[in-house]
Amino acid sequence: MKVGISVRIDVTKIDKARLYKGAKGTYLDLTTFVDTDTADQYDNHGFISQSQSKEEREGGAERPPILGNVKVFYTDGGESRNVALKEMSMEEMDEDIPF
């Protein structure tokens, strides 16, 4: 099954200590849970947060904050949800990132 998902996050909530350097850039591991059958009052189908390591989860560490929401806008059954996606250039995105 193919599913199109729109993701919107508040970059000011990112814990910068969780950013790490990789071979081709700086990365942040994220986790999302999506329920394609149920939407909340804002038509969101899930959320996205920074990932936790197995050790953090098992050690009872506080969960990372929810950074934003996810919305299903396409399934391979052809269902399309009304989602307003704003096209942004890389320069516009960089201006909105506070670090």
Contacts in CASP RR format, 6 or more apart in sequence:
PFRMAT RR
TARGET T0000
AUTHOR 0000-0000-0000
METHOD contacts of the structure
MODEL  1
MKVGISVRIDVTKIDKARLYKGAKGTYLDLTTFVDTDTADQYDNHGFISQ
SQSKEEREGGAERPPILGNVKVFYTDGGESRNVALKEMSMEEMDEDIPF
1 75 0 8 1.000
1 76 0 8 1.000
2 74 0 8 1.000
2 75 0 8 1.000
2 76 0 8 1.000
3 34 0 8 1.000
3 36 0 8 1.000
3 72 0 8 1.000
3 74 0 8 1.000
3 75 0 8 1.000
3 76 0 8 1.000
4 72 0 8 1.000
4 73 0 8 1.000
4 74 0 8 1.000
4 75 0 8 1.000
5 32 0 8 1.000
5 34 0 8 1.000
5 45 0 8 1.000
5 70 0 8 1.000
5 71 0 8 1.000
5 72 0 8 1.000
5 73 0 8 1.000
6 70 0 8 1.000
6 71 0 8 1.000
6 72 0 8 1.000
6 73 0 8 1.000
6 83 0 8 1.000
6 85 0 8 1.000
7 32 0 8 1.000
7 48 0 8 1.000
7 68 0 8 1.000
7 69 0 8 1.000
7 70 0 8 1.000
8 68 0 8 1.000
8 69 0 8 1.000
8 70 0 8 1.000
8 71 0 8 1.000
9 30 0 8 1.000
9 48 0 8 1.000
9 67 0 8 1.000
9 68 0 8 1.000
10 67 0 8 1.000
10 68 0 8 1.000
11 67 0 8 1.000
11 96 0 8 1.000
11 97 0 8 1.000
11 98 0 8 1.000
12 98 0 8 1.000
13 65 0 8 1.000
13 66 0 8 1.000
13 67 0 8 1.000
13 68 0 8 1.000
14 28 0 8 1.000
14 50 0 8 1.000
14 67 0 8 1.000
14 99 0 8 1.000
15 50 0 8 1.000
15 64 0 8 1.000
15 65 0 8 1.000
16 99 0 8 1.000
18 28 0 8 1.000
18 29 0 8 1.000
18 50 0 8 1.000
18 64 0 8 1.000
19 26 0 8 1.000
19 27 0 8 1.000
19 28 0 8 1.000
20 26 0 8 1.000
20 27 0 8 1.000
20 28 0 8 1.000
21 27 0 8 1.000
28 50 0 8 1.000
29 50 0 8 1.000
29 51 0 8 1.000
30 48 0 8 1.000
30 49 0 8 1.000
30 50 0 8 1.000
30 51 0 8 1.000
30 67 0 8 1.000
31 48 0 8 1.000
31 49 0 8 1.000
31 50 0 8 1.000
31 51 0 8 1.000
31 52 0 8 1.000
32 46 0 8 1.000
32 47 0 8 1.000
32 48 0 8 1.000
32 49 0 8 1.000
32 70 0 8 1.000
33 46 0 8 1.000
33 47 0 8 1.000
34 45 0 8 1.000
34 46 0 8 1.000
34 70 0 8 1.000
34 72 0 8 1.000
35 45 0 8 1.000
35 46 0 8 1.000
36 45 0 8 1.000
36 72 0 8 1.000
36 75 0 8 1.000
38 45 0 8 1.000
39 45 0 8 1.000
39 71 0 8 1.000
40 46 0 8 1.000
42 69 0 8 1.000
43 71 0 8 1.000
43 81 0 8 1.000
43 82 0 8 1.000
44 69 0 8 1.000
44 70 0 8 1.000
44 71 0 8 1.000
45 70 0 8 1.000
45 71 0 8 1.000
45 72 0 8 1.000
46 69 0 8 1.000
46 70 0 8 1.000
46 71 0 8 1.000
47 66 0 8 1.000
47 68 0 8 1.000
47 69 0 8 1.000
47 70 0 8 1.000
48 66 0 8 1.000
48 67 0 8 1.000
48 68 0 8 1.000
48 69 0 8 1.000
48 70 0 8 1.000
49 63 0 8 1.000
49 64 0 8 1.000
49 65 0 8 1.000
49 66 0 8 1.000
49 67 0 8 1.000
49 68 0 8 1.000
50 64 0 8 1.000
50 65 0 8 1.000
50 67 0 8 1.000
51 64 0 8 1.000
52 61 0 8 1.000
52 63 0 8 1.000
52 64 0 8 1.000
71 81 0 8 1.000
71 83 0 8 1.000
72 81 0 8 1.000
73 80 0 8 1.000
73 81 0 8 1.000
73 83 0 8 1.000
73 85 0 8 1.000
74 80 0 8 1.000
74 81 0 8 1.000
END
